[in-house]
Amino acid sequence: MELIGATWRKSTRSGNGECVEVADNLPGVVGVRDSKDPTGPVLTFEPHTWRAFIAFAKQH
């Protein structure tokens, strides 16, 4: 899936730069992809689901 207009970003903690990228600038969808394969598959999440995942990850 290509997300037209997506602005992809990596975590500032990505270290070697090989990690996931997130596009959260589009209404109603958050995209996640492998930074090593920017033309490859994209996972999409509803914004509230992505926020719940991030909150959970920060707790652990």
mmCIF file of the N, C-alpha and C atoms, coordinates in Angstrom:
data_MODEL
# 
_entry.id   MODEL 
# 
loop_
_atom_site.group_PDB 
_atom_site.id 
_atom_site.type_symbol 
_atom_site.label_atom_id 
_atom_site.label_alt_id 
_atom_site.label_comp_id 
_atom_site.label_asym_id 
_atom_site.label_entity_id 
_atom_site.label_seq_id 
_atom_site.pdbx_PDB_ins_code 
_atom_site.Cartn_x 
_atom_site.Cartn_y 
_atom_site.Cartn_z 
_atom_site.occupancy 
_atom_site.B_iso_or_equiv 
_atom_site.pdbx_formal_charge 
_atom_site.auth_seq_id 
_atom_site.auth_comp_id 
_atom_site.auth_asym_id 
_atom_site.auth_atom_id 
_atom_site.pdbx_PDB_model_num 
ATOM 1   N N  . MET A 1 1  ? 0.852  -1.186 0.000  1.00 0.00 ? 1  MET A N  1 
ATOM 2   C CA . MET A 1 1  ? 0.000  0.000  0.000  1.00 0.00 ? 1  MET A CA 1 
ATOM 3   C C  . MET A 1 1  ? 0.884  1.230  0.000  1.00 0.00 ? 1  MET A C  1 
ATOM 4   N N  . GLU A 1 2  ? 0.587  2.140  -0.867 1.00 0.00 ? 2  GLU A N  1 
ATOM 5   C CA . GLU A 1 2  ? 1.305  3.406  -0.885 1.00 0.00 ? 2  GLU A CA 1 
ATOM 6   C C  . GLU A 1 2  ? 0.429  4.450  -0.217 1.00 0.00 ? 2  GLU A C  1 
ATOM 7   N N  . LEU A 1 3  ? 1.008  5.170  0.694  1.00 0.00 ? 3  LEU A N  1 
ATOM 8   C CA . LEU A 1 3  ? 0.257  6.224  1.383  1.00 0.00 ? 3  LEU A CA 1 
ATOM 9   C C  . LEU A 1 3  ? 0.653  7.559  0.752  1.00 0.00 ? 3  LEU A C  1 
ATOM 10  N N  . ILE A 1 4  ? -0.190 8.064  -0.131 1.00 0.00 ? 4  ILE A N  1 
ATOM 11  C CA . ILE A 1 4  ? 0.082  9.310  -0.835 1.00 0.00 ? 4  ILE A CA 1 
ATOM 12  C C  . ILE A 1 4  ? 0.146  10.459 0.165  1.00 0.00 ? 4  ILE A C  1 
ATOM 13  N N  . GLY A 1 5  ? 1.231  11.219 0.116  1.00 0.00 ? 5  GLY A N  1 
ATOM 14  C CA . GLY A 1 5  ? 1.408  12.371 0.996  1.00 0.00 ? 5  GLY A CA 1 
ATOM 15  C C  . GLY A 1 5  ? 1.998  12.037 2.352  1.00 0.00 ? 5  GLY A C  1 
ATOM 16  N N  . ALA A 1 6  ? 2.364  10.784 2.564  1.00 0.00 ? 6  ALA A N  1 
ATOM 17  C CA . ALA A 1 6  ? 2.926  10.381 3.861  1.00 0.00 ? 6  ALA A CA 1 
ATOM 18  C C  . ALA A 1 6  ? 4.307  11.000 4.060  1.00 0.00 ? 6  ALA A C  1 
ATOM 19  N N  . THR A 1 7  ? 4.543  11.483 5.255  1.00 0.00 ? 7  THR A N  1 
ATOM 20  C CA . THR A 1 7  ? 5.859  11.960 5.657  1.00 0.00 ? 7  THR A CA 1 
ATOM 21  C C  . THR A 1 7  ? 6.424  10.930 6.618  1.00 0.00 ? 7  THR A C  1 
ATOM 22  N N  . TRP A 1 8  ? 7.440  10.198 6.169  1.00 0.00 ? 8  TRP A N  1 
ATOM 23  C CA . TRP A 1 8  ? 8.011  9.107  6.957  1.00 0.00 ? 8  TRP A CA 1 
ATOM 24  C C  . TRP A 1 8  ? 9.113  9.624  7.862  1.00 0.00 ? 8  TRP A C  1 
ATOM 25  N N  . ARG A 1 9  ? 9.152  9.085  9.079  1.00 0.00 ? 9  ARG A N  1 
ATOM 26  C CA . ARG A 1 9  ? 10.207 9.474  10.033 1.00 0.00 ? 9  ARG A CA 1 
ATOM 27  C C  . ARG A 1 9  ? 10.669 8.258  10.814 1.00 0.00 ? 9  ARG A C  1 
ATOM 28  N N  . LYS A 1 10 ? 11.923 8.314  11.250 1.00 0.00 ? 10 LYS A N  1 
ATOM 29  C CA . LYS A 1 10 ? 12.497 7.257  12.081 1.00 0.00 ? 10 LYS A CA 1 
ATOM 30  C C  . LYS A 1 10 ? 12.631 7.779  13.504 1.00 0.00 ? 10 LYS A C  1 
ATOM 31  N N  . SER A 1 11 ? 12.715 6.874  14.439 1.00 0.00 ? 11 SER A N  1 
ATOM 32  C CA . SER A 1 11 ? 12.952 7.250  15.829 1.00 0.00 ? 11 SER A CA 1 
ATOM 33  C C  . SER A 1 11 ? 14.335 7.882  15.957 1.00 0.00 ? 11 SER A C  1 
ATOM 34  N N  . THR A 1 12 ? 14.444 8.840  16.836 1.00 0.00 ? 12 THR A N  1 
ATOM 35  C CA . THR A 1 12 ? 15.756 9.430  17.106 1.00 0.00 ? 12 THR A CA 1 
ATOM 36  C C  . THR A 1 12 ? 16.662 8.422  17.810 1.00 0.00 ? 12 THR A C  1 
ATOM 37  N N  . ARG A 1 13 ? 16.093 7.346  18.322 1.00 0.00 ? 13 ARG A N  1 
ATOM 38  C CA . ARG A 1 13 ? 16.861 6.303  19.000 1.00 0.00 ? 13 ARG A CA 1 
ATOM 39  C C  . ARG A 1 13 ? 17.193 5.128  18.077 1.00 0.00 ? 13 ARG A C  1 
ATOM 40  N N  . SER A 1 14 ? 17.054 5.326  16.783 1.00 0.00 ? 14 SER A N  1 
ATOM 41  C CA . SER A 1 14 ? 17.220 4.210  15.854 1.00 0.00 ? 14 SER A CA 1 
ATOM 42  C C  . SER A 1 14 ? 18.663 3.732  15.721 1.00 0.00 ? 14 SER A C  1 
ATOM 43  N N  . GLY A 1 15 ? 19.611 4.470  16.244 1.00 0.00 ? 15 GLY A N  1 
ATOM 44  C CA . GLY A 1 15 ? 21.006 4.015  16.230 1.00 0.00 ? 15 GLY A CA 1 
ATOM 45  C C  . GLY A 1 15 ? 21.571 3.924  14.832 1.00 0.00 ? 15 GLY A C  1 
ATOM 46  N N  . ASN A 1 16 ? 21.661 2.707  14.301 1.00 0.00 ? 16 ASN A N  1 
ATOM 47  C CA . ASN A 1 16 ? 22.275 2.504  12.988 1.00 0.00 ? 16 ASN A CA 1 
ATOM 48  C C  . ASN A 1 16 ? 21.359 2.909  11.839 1.00 0.00 ? 16 ASN A C  1 
ATOM 49  N N  . GLY A 1 17 ? 20.168 3.354  12.126 1.00 0.00 ? 17 GLY A N  1 
ATOM 50  C CA . GLY A 1 17 ? 19.267 3.818  11.094 1.00 0.00 ? 17 GLY A CA 1 
ATOM 51  C C  . GLY A 1 17 ? 18.423 2.745  10.452 1.00 0.00 ? 17 GLY A C  1 
ATOM 52  N N  . GLU A 1 18 ? 18.612 1.497  10.800 1.00 0.00 ? 18 GLU A N  1 
ATOM 53  C CA . GLU A 1 18 ? 17.814 0.413  10.244 1.00 0.00 ? 18 GLU A CA 1 
ATOM 54  C C  . GLU A 1 18 ? 16.733 0.035  11.243 1.00 0.00 ? 18 GLU A C  1 
ATOM 55  N N  . CYS A 1 19 ? 15.556 0.532  10.991 1.00 0.00 ? 19 CYS A N  1 
ATOM 56  C CA . CYS A 1 19 ? 14.461 0.314  11.937 1.00 0.00 ? 19 CYS A CA 1 
ATOM 57  C C  . CYS A 1 19 ? 13.146 0.490  11.191 1.00 0.00 ? 19 CYS A C  1 
ATOM 58  N N  . VAL A 1 20 ? 12.104 0.747  11.911 1.00 0.00 ? 20 VAL A N  1 
ATOM 59  C CA . VAL A 1 20 ? 10.833 1.052  11.270 1.00 0.00 ? 20 VAL A CA 1 
ATOM 60  C C  . VAL A 1 20 ? 10.700 2.558  11.099 1.00 0.00 ? 20 VAL A C  1 
ATOM 61  N N  . GLU A 1 21 ? 9.892  2.933  10.130 1.00 0.00 ? 21 GLU A N  1 
ATOM 62  C CA . GLU A 1 21 ? 9.544  4.331  9.922  1.00 0.00 ? 21 GLU A CA 1 
ATOM 63  C C  . GLU A 1 21 ? 8.042  4.455  10.120 1.00 0.00 ? 21 GLU A C  1 
ATOM 64  N N  . VAL A 1 22 ? 7.634  5.607  10.612 1.00 0.00 ? 22 VAL A N  1 
ATOM 65  C CA . VAL A 1 22 ? 6.227  5.859  10.896 1.00 0.00 ? 22 VAL A CA 1 
ATOM 66  C C  . VAL A 1 22 ? 5.788  7.106  10.130 1.00 0.00 ? 22 VAL A C  1 
ATOM 67  N N  . ALA A 1 23 ? 4.606  7.041  9.565  1.00 0.00 ? 23 ALA A N  1 
ATOM 68  C CA . ALA A 1 23 ? 3.973  8.206  8.944  1.00 0.00 ? 23 ALA A CA 1 
ATOM 69  C C  . ALA A 1 23 ? 2.673  8.455  9.688  1.00 0.00 ? 23 ALA A C  1 
ATOM 70  N N  . ASP A 1 24 ? 2.653  9.536  10.457 1.00 0.00 ? 24 ASP A N  1 
ATOM 71  C CA . ASP A 1 24 ? 1.461  9.839  11.247 1.00 0.00 ? 24 ASP A CA 1 
ATOM 72  C C  . ASP A 1 24 ? 0.866  11.199 10.889 1.00 0.00 ? 24 ASP A C  1 
ATOM 73  N N  . ASN A 1 25 ? 1.154  11.648 9.675  1.00 0.00 ? 25 ASN A N  1 
ATOM 74  C CA . ASN A 1 25 ? 0.673  12.962 9.258  1.00 0.00 ? 25 ASN A CA 1 
ATOM 75  C C  . ASN A 1 25 ? -0.604 12.901 8.422  1.00 0.00 ? 25 ASN A C  1 
ATOM 76  N N  . LEU A 1 26 ? -1.146 11.717 8.207  1.00 0.00 ? 26 LEU A N  1 
ATOM 77  C CA . LEU A 1 26 ? -2.342 11.586 7.378  1.00 0.00 ? 26 LEU A CA 1 
ATOM 78  C C  . LEU A 1 26 ? -3.583 11.405 8.252  1.00 0.00 ? 26 LEU A C  1 
ATOM 79  N N  . PRO A 1 27 ? -4.701 11.961 7.844  1.00 0.00 ? 27 PRO A N  1 
ATOM 80  C CA . PRO A 1 27 ? -5.912 11.816 8.655  1.00 0.00 ? 27 PRO A CA 1 
ATOM 81  C C  . PRO A 1 27 ? -6.437 10.381 8.642  1.00 0.00 ? 27 PRO A C  1 
ATOM 82  N N  . GLY A 1 28 ? -6.682 9.851  9.829  1.00 0.00 ? 28 GLY A N  1 
ATOM 83  C CA . GLY A 1 28 ? -7.336 8.554  9.949  1.00 0.00 ? 28 GLY A CA 1 
ATOM 84  C C  . GLY A 1 28 ? -6.475 7.331  9.794  1.00 0.00 ? 28 GLY A C  1 
ATOM 85  N N  . VAL A 1 29 ? -5.158 7.491  9.586  1.00 0.00 ? 29 VAL A N  1 
ATOM 86  C CA . VAL A 1 29 ? -4.301 6.321  9.400  1.00 0.00 ? 29 VAL A CA 1 
ATOM 87  C C  . VAL A 1 29 ? -2.866 6.634  9.839  1.00 0.00 ? 29 VAL A C  1 
ATOM 88  N N  . VAL A 1 30 ? -2.225 5.629  10.426 1.00 0.00 ? 30 VAL A N  1 
ATOM 89  C CA . VAL A 1 30 ? -0.800 5.693  10.754 1.00 0.00 ? 30 VAL A CA 1 
ATOM 90  C C  . VAL A 1 30 ? -0.135 4.557  9.990  1.00 0.00 ? 30 VAL A C  1 
ATOM 91  N N  . GLY A 1 31 ? 0.880  4.893  9.208  1.00 0.00 ? 31 GLY A N  1 
ATOM 92  C CA . GLY A 1 31 ? 1.595  3.887  8.441  1.00 0.00 ? 31 GLY A CA 1 
ATOM 93  C C  . GLY A 1 31 ? 2.903  3.513  9.115  1.00 0.00 ? 31 GLY A C  1 
ATOM 94  N N  . VAL A 1 32 ? 3.285  2.244  8.995  1.00 0.00 ? 32 VAL A N  1 
ATOM 95  C CA . VAL A 1 32 ? 4.537  1.748  9.551  1.00 0.00 ? 32 VAL A CA 1 
ATOM 96  C C  . VAL A 1 32 ? 5.194  0.880  8.479  1.00 0.00 ? 32 VAL A C  1 
ATOM 97  N N  . ARG A 1 33 ? 6.492  1.111  8.239  1.00 0.00 ? 33 ARG A N  1 
ATOM 98  C CA . ARG A 1 33 ? 7.212  0.325  7.238  1.00 0.00 ? 33 ARG A CA 1 
ATOM 99  C C  . ARG A 1 33 ? 8.647  0.089  7.687  1.00 0.00 ? 33 ARG A C  1 
ATOM 100 N N  . ASP A 1 34 ? 9.301  -0.847 7.031  1.00 0.00 ? 34 ASP A N  1 
ATOM 101 C CA . ASP A 1 34 ? 10.704 -1.175 7.276  1.00 0.00 ? 34 ASP A CA 1 
ATOM 102 C C  . ASP A 1 34 ? 11.574 -0.140 6.568  1.00 0.00 ? 34 ASP A C  1 
ATOM 103 N N  . SER A 1 35 ? 12.455 0.526  7.300  1.00 0.00 ? 35 SER A N  1 
ATOM 104 C CA . SER A 1 35 ? 13.281 1.565  6.691  1.00 0.00 ? 35 SER A CA 1 
ATOM 105 C C  . SER A 1 35 ? 14.233 1.016  5.630  1.00 0.00 ? 35 SER A C  1 
ATOM 106 N N  . LYS A 1 36 ? 14.560 -0.266 5.702  1.00 0.00 ? 36 LYS A N  1 
ATOM 107 C CA . LYS A 1 36 ? 15.452 -0.872 4.706  1.00 0.00 ? 36 LYS A CA 1 
ATOM 108 C C  . LYS A 1 36 ? 14.722 -1.173 3.401  1.00 0.00 ? 36 LYS A C  1 
ATOM 109 N N  . ASP A 1 37 ? 13.407 -1.121 3.397  1.00 0.00 ? 37 ASP A N  1 
ATOM 110 C CA . ASP A 1 37 ? 12.607 -1.456 2.218  1.00 0.00 ? 37 ASP A CA 1 
ATOM 111 C C  . ASP A 1 37 ? 11.482 -0.431 2.045  1.00 0.00 ? 37 ASP A C  1 
ATOM 112 N N  . PRO A 1 38 ? 11.824 0.810  1.715  1.00 0.00 ? 38 PRO A N  1 
ATOM 113 C CA . PRO A 1 38 ? 10.808 1.863  1.666  1.00 0.00 ? 38 PRO A CA 1 
ATOM 114 C C  . PRO A 1 38 ? 9.736  1.675  0.602  1.00 0.00 ? 38 PRO A C  1 
ATOM 115 N N  . THR A 1 39 ? 9.974  0.817  -0.376 1.00 0.00 ? 39 THR A N  1 
ATOM 116 C CA . THR A 1 39 ? 8.944  0.547  -1.379 1.00 0.00 ? 39 THR A CA 1 
ATOM 117 C C  . THR A 1 39 ? 8.195  -0.747 -1.084 1.00 0.00 ? 39 THR A C  1 
ATOM 118 N N  . GLY A 1 40 ? 8.521  -1.367 0.038  1.00 0.00 ? 40 GLY A N  1 
ATOM 119 C CA . GLY A 1 40 ? 7.898  -2.629 0.423  1.00 0.00 ? 40 GLY A CA 1 
ATOM 120 C C  . GLY A 1 40 ? 6.556  -2.423 1.105  1.00 0.00 ? 40 GLY A C  1 
ATOM 121 N N  . PRO A 1 41 ? 6.091  -3.460 1.780  1.00 0.00 ? 41 PRO A N  1 
ATOM 122 C CA . PRO A 1 41 ? 4.765  -3.408 2.407  1.00 0.00 ? 41 PRO A CA 1 
ATOM 123 C C  . PRO A 1 41 ? 4.679  -2.390 3.542  1.00 0.00 ? 41 PRO A C  1 
ATOM 124 N N  . VAL A 1 42 ? 3.470  -1.925 3.766  1.00 0.00 ? 42 VAL A N  1 
ATOM 125 C CA . VAL A 1 42 ? 3.179  -0.953 4.819  1.00 0.00 ? 42 VAL A CA 1 
ATOM 126 C C  . VAL A 1 42 ? 2.077  -1.521 5.700  1.00 0.00 ? 42 VAL A C  1 
ATOM 127 N N  . LEU A 1 43 ? 2.282  -1.464 6.996  1.00 0.00 ? 43 LEU A N  1 
ATOM 128 C CA . LEU A 1 43 ? 1.212  -1.785 7.945  1.00 0.00 ? 43 LEU A CA 1 
ATOM 129 C C  . LEU A 1 43 ? 0.466  -0.492 8.243  1.00 0.00 ? 43 LEU A C  1 
ATOM 130 N N  . THR A 1 44 ? -0.837 -0.566 8.360  1.00 0.00 ? 44 THR A N  1 
ATOM 131 C CA . THR A 1 44 ? -1.605 0.628  8.705  1.00 0.00 ? 44 THR A CA 1 
ATOM 132 C C  . THR A 1 44 ? -2.421 0.370  9.968  1.00 0.00 ? 44 THR A C  1 
ATOM 133 N N  . PHE A 1 45 ? -2.547 1.413  10.745 1.00 0.00 ? 45 PHE A N  1 
ATOM 134 C CA . PHE A 1 45 ? -3.266 1.357  12.015 1.00 0.00 ? 45 PHE A CA 1 
ATOM 135 C C  . PHE A 1 45 ? -4.177 2.564  12.123 1.00 0.00 ? 45 PHE A C  1 
ATOM 136 N N  . GLU A 1 46 ? -5.274 2.398  12.839 1.00 0.00 ? 46 GLU A N  1 
ATOM 137 C CA . GLU A 1 46 ? -6.083 3.556  13.195 1.00 0.00 ? 46 GLU A CA 1 
ATOM 138 C C  . GLU A 1 46 ? -5.301 4.340  14.245 1.00 0.00 ? 46 GLU A C  1 
ATOM 139 N N  . PRO A 1 47 ? -5.389 5.674  14.227 1.00 0.00 ? 47 PRO A N  1 
ATOM 140 C CA . PRO A 1 47 ? -4.602 6.473  15.165 1.00 0.00 ? 47 PRO A CA 1 
ATOM 141 C C  . PRO A 1 47 ? -4.775 6.078  16.630 1.00 0.00 ? 47 PRO A C  1 
ATOM 142 N N  . HIS A 1 48 ? -6.007 5.760  17.074 1.00 0.00 ? 48 HIS A N  1 
ATOM 143 C CA . HIS A 1 48 ? -6.200 5.407  18.491 1.00 0.00 ? 48 HIS A CA 1 
ATOM 144 C C  . HIS A 1 48 ? -5.510 4.075  18.816 1.00 0.00 ? 48 HIS A C  1 
ATOM 145 N N  . THR A 1 49 ? -5.462 3.163  17.864 1.00 0.00 ? 49 THR A N  1 
ATOM 146 C CA . THR A 1 49 ? -4.760 1.887  18.073 1.00 0.00 ? 49 THR A CA 1 
ATOM 147 C C  . THR A 1 49 ? -3.264 2.118  18.184 1.00 0.00 ? 49 THR A C  1 
ATOM 148 N N  . TRP A 1 50 ? -2.728 2.977  17.324 1.00 0.00 ? 50 TRP A N  1 
ATOM 149 C CA . TRP A 1 50 ? -1.290 3.287  17.360 1.00 0.00 ? 50 TRP A CA 1 
ATOM 150 C C  . TRP A 1 50 ? -0.923 3.962  18.682 1.00 0.00 ? 50 TRP A C  1 
ATOM 151 N N  . ARG A 1 51 ? -1.753 4.907  19.129 1.00 0.00 ? 51 ARG A N  1 
ATOM 152 C CA . ARG A 1 51 ? -1.476 5.582  20.409 1.00 0.00 ? 51 ARG A CA 1 
ATOM 153 C C  . ARG A 1 51 ? -1.487 4.590  21.564 1.00 0.00 ? 51 ARG A C  1 
ATOM 154 N N  . ALA A 1 52 ? -2.414 3.652  21.554 1.00 0.00 ? 52 ALA A N  1 
ATOM 155 C CA . ALA A 1 52 ? -2.469 2.622  22.609 1.00 0.00 ? 52 ALA A CA 1 
ATOM 156 C C  . ALA A 1 52 ? -1.209 1.757  22.581 1.00 0.00 ? 52 ALA A C  1 
ATOM 157 N N  . PHE A 1 53 ? -0.759 1.386  21.393 1.00 0.00 ? 53 PHE A N  1 
ATOM 158 C CA . PHE A 1 53 ? 0.470  0.590  21.267 1.00 0.00 ? 53 PHE A CA 1 
ATOM 159 C C  . PHE A 1 53 ? 1.666  1.357  21.830 1.00 0.00 ? 53 PHE A C  1 
ATOM 160 N N  . ILE A 1 54 ? 1.804  2.610  21.460 1.00 0.00 ? 54 ILE A N  1 
ATOM 161 C CA . ILE A 1 54 ? 2.929  3.425  21.946 1.00 0.00 ? 54 ILE A CA 1 
ATOM 162 C C  . ILE A 1 54 ? 2.859  3.574  23.469 1.00 0.00 ? 54 ILE A C  1 
ATOM 163 N N  . ALA A 1 55 ? 1.697  3.829  24.011 1.00 0.00 ? 55 ALA A N  1 
ATOM 164 C CA . ALA A 1 55 ? 1.553  3.955  25.472 1.00 0.00 ? 55 ALA A CA 1 
ATOM 165 C C  . ALA A 1 55 ? 1.962  2.651  26.157 1.00 0.00 ? 55 ALA A C  1 
ATOM 166 N N  . PHE A 1 56 ? 1.539  1.525  25.608 1.00 0.00 ? 56 PHE A N  1 
ATOM 167 C CA . PHE A 1 56 ? 1.910  0.222  26.177 1.00 0.00 ? 56 PHE A CA 1 
ATOM 168 C C  . PHE A 1 56 ? 3.414  0.020  26.106 1.00 0.00 ? 56 PHE A C  1 
ATOM 169 N N  . ALA A 1 57 ? 4.010  0.321  24.962 1.00 0.00 ? 57 ALA A N  1 
ATOM 170 C CA . ALA A 1 57 ? 5.459  0.139  24.778 1.00 0.00 ? 57 ALA A CA 1 
ATOM 171 C C  . ALA A 1 57 ? 6.265  1.009  25.750 1.00 0.00 ? 57 ALA A C  1 
ATOM 172 N N  . LYS A 1 58 ? 5.806  2.203  26.024 1.00 0.00 ? 58 LYS A N  1 
ATOM 173 C CA . LYS A 1 58 ? 6.519  3.087  26.954 1.00 0.00 ? 58 LYS A CA 1 
ATOM 174 C C  . LYS A 1 58 ? 6.483  2.570  28.376 1.00 0.00 ? 58 LYS A C  1 
ATOM 175 N N  . GLN A 1 59 ? 5.474  1.769  28.711 1.00 0.00 ? 59 GLN A N  1 
ATOM 176 C CA . GLN A 1 59 ? 5.356  1.227  30.060 1.00 0.00 ? 59 GLN A CA 1 
ATOM 177 C C  . GLN A 1 59 ? 6.239  0.014  30.271 1.00 0.00 ? 59 GLN A C  1 
ATOM 178 N N  . HIS A 1 60 ? 6.730  -0.592 29.199 1.00 0.00 ? 60 HIS A N  1 
ATOM 179 C CA . HIS A 1 60 ? 7.486  -1.836 29.327 1.00 0.00 ? 60 HIS A CA 1 
ATOM 180 C C  . HIS A 1 60 ? 8.877  -1.718 28.845 1.00 0.00 ? 60 HIS A C  1 
# 
